[in-house]
Amino acid sequence: TTACCDFLHCFSQGCNGGQVGTPWTWFDKFGVVSGGDYGDGTLCFDYTMPKCAHHVTVPDLGSCDDVVQVAPQCKSSCQTNTSIDYSNDKNFATSSYGFNSVDAIKSDIYAHGTVTSAFTVYEDFLTYKSGIYTHQSGSALGGHA
């Protein structure tokens, strides 16, 4: 888990945001263990909160505003499935890096696949359907990665 990748190490603010790149550096250097959905119980470290609807209404999902935010604890043992050896379960990134231009991002996607990014979500994003999103109207709702 990146639970140990807190504000001091990764500029993380938990569910309230943070930096995109620094957790990747953490993953590269310290590794992370397997994890599953809230309540799954089969992997080393499940999510500490259930799925919820964030900024939108979704049938069969409660609002994230109603979910008690539980920050994962930084421990060196599997918290969900204690039969799994924490050290042997760790996975490491082979590298992490950033980009300095849109063309560099495009090139990397072409060569390696997906990238991680973050952006500000505005009210009009909730009604966006297709194509390249461009903010047109409405207030900022928060960040998203």
C-alpha positions as CSV (number, residue, x, y, z in Angstrom):
1,T,0.0,0.0,0.0
2,T,1.0,3.6,-0.4
3,A,-0.4,4.4,3.0
4,C,3.1,5.1,4.2
5,C,3.5,7.5,1.3
6,D,2.0,10.3,3.4
7,F,2.3,14.1,3.1
8,L,5.9,14.2,4.2
9,H,7.0,11.6,1.6
10,C,4.6,12.1,-1.2
11,F,2.8,15.3,-0.6
12,S,-0.4,13.2,-0.2
13,Q,-3.5,14.6,1.4
14,G,-5.4,11.3,1.2
15,C,-8.9,11.7,-0.3
16,N,-8.3,15.5,-0.5
17,G,-5.7,15.4,-3.1
18,G,-1.9,15.4,-3.5
19,Q,0.7,15.0,-6.2
20,V,0.5,12.4,-9.0
21,G,4.2,11.7,-9.5
22,T,5.5,11.2,-6.0
23,P,3.5,8.0,-5.3
24,W,5.1,6.5,-8.4
25,T,8.5,7.3,-7.1
26,W,7.4,5.6,-3.8
27,F,6.2,2.6,-5.8
28,D,9.6,2.4,-7.6
29,K,11.7,2.7,-4.4
30,F,9.7,1.0,-1.7
31,G,7.1,-1.2,-3.5
32,V,3.4,-1.8,-2.7
33,V,1.5,-4.9,-1.7
34,S,-1.6,-6.3,-3.4
35,G,-5.0,-4.9,-2.6
36,G,-8.6,-5.5,-3.3
37,D,-12.0,-3.8,-3.1
38,Y,-13.4,-2.9,0.3
39,G,-14.3,-6.1,2.1
40,D,-12.8,-8.5,-0.5
41,G,-10.5,-10.1,2.0
42,T,-8.4,-12.2,-0.4
43,L,-5.4,-9.9,-0.9
44,C,-2.9,-8.2,1.4
45,F,-4.5,-4.8,1.9
46,D,-8.1,-4.0,0.8
47,Y,-9.4,-0.5,0.3
48,T,-10.5,1.0,3.6
49,M,-13.7,2.5,2.2
50,P,-16.6,1.2,0.0
51,K,-17.3,2.3,-3.5
52,C,-19.3,5.5,-3.6
53,A,-20.6,8.1,-6.0
54,H,-18.1,11.1,-6.1
55,H,-19.7,14.4,-7.4
56,V,-22.4,12.5,-9.2
57,T,-25.5,10.4,-8.5
58,V,-25.2,6.7,-9.3
59,P,-28.0,4.2,-8.7
60,D,-27.1,1.6,-6.0
61,L,-24.1,3.7,-4.8
62,G,-24.2,6.0,-1.8
63,S,-22.7,9.5,-2.0
64,C,-19.0,9.7,-1.0
65,D,-20.1,12.6,1.2
66,D,-21.8,10.0,3.4
67,V,-18.8,7.7,3.6
68,V,-16.6,8.0,6.7
69,Q,-13.1,8.5,5.3
70,V,-10.7,5.9,6.8
71,A,-7.1,6.5,6.0
72,P,-5.1,3.3,5.7
73,Q,-2.5,2.7,8.4
74,C,1.1,2.4,7.6
75,K,2.1,-1.1,8.7
76,S,4.6,-3.6,7.5
77,S,2.2,-6.6,7.6
78,C,-0.9,-7.6,5.5
79,Q,-3.9,-6.1,7.2
80,T,-6.7,-7.9,5.3
81,N,-5.3,-11.4,4.7
82,T,-2.8,-12.1,7.4
83,S,-1.8,-15.4,5.8
84,I,0.0,-13.5,3.0
85,D,3.7,-12.6,3.7
86,Y,4.0,-8.8,3.3
87,S,7.6,-8.8,2.0
88,N,6.9,-11.5,-0.6
89,D,3.8,-9.7,-1.7
90,K,5.5,-6.5,-2.6
91,N,5.6,-5.3,-6.2
92,F,7.9,-2.6,-7.5
93,A,7.7,-0.2,-10.5
94,T,10.6,-0.6,-12.8
95,S,10.9,3.2,-13.2
96,S,8.9,6.4,-12.8
97,Y,9.2,9.6,-14.8
98,G,7.3,12.8,-15.7
99,F,6.7,14.7,-18.9
100,N,7.3,18.3,-20.0
101,S,5.1,18.6,-23.0
102,V,1.9,17.2,-24.6
103,D,3.9,15.7,-27.4
104,A,6.0,13.8,-24.9
105,I,2.9,12.4,-23.3
106,K,1.5,11.4,-26.7
107,S,4.8,9.7,-27.6
108,D,4.9,7.8,-24.3
109,I,1.3,6.6,-24.7
110,Y,2.1,5.4,-28.2
111,A,5.2,3.6,-27.0
112,H,4.0,2.3,-23.5
113,G,0.3,2.7,-23.1
114,T,-1.5,4.6,-20.3
115,V,-0.2,7.4,-18.2
116,T,-1.3,8.9,-14.9
117,S,-2.5,12.5,-14.9
118,A,-4.6,14.9,-12.8
119,F,-7.0,17.7,-13.6
120,T,-9.5,20.0,-12.1
121,V,-13.1,18.8,-12.4
122,Y,-15.6,21.6,-13.2
123,E,-19.4,21.3,-13.1
124,D,-19.7,20.9,-16.9
125,F,-17.5,17.8,-16.8
126,L,-20.4,16.0,-15.2
127,T,-22.4,16.3,-18.4
128,Y,-19.4,15.7,-20.8
129,K,-20.2,12.9,-23.2
130,S,-17.3,12.4,-25.7
131,G,-14.3,13.9,-27.5
132,I,-11.7,16.0,-25.9
133,Y,-13.1,17.7,-22.8
134,T,-12.7,21.5,-22.6
135,H,-14.0,23.4,-19.6
136,Q,-16.8,25.7,-20.8
137,S,-18.8,26.7,-17.7
138,G,-19.4,26.1,-14.0
139,S,-17.4,26.2,-10.9
140,A,-14.5,23.9,-9.9
141,L,-15.6,20.9,-7.9
142,G,-12.2,19.6,-7.0
143,G,-9.2,17.7,-8.4
144,H,-9.2,14.3,-9.9
145,A,-6.5,11.8,-10.9
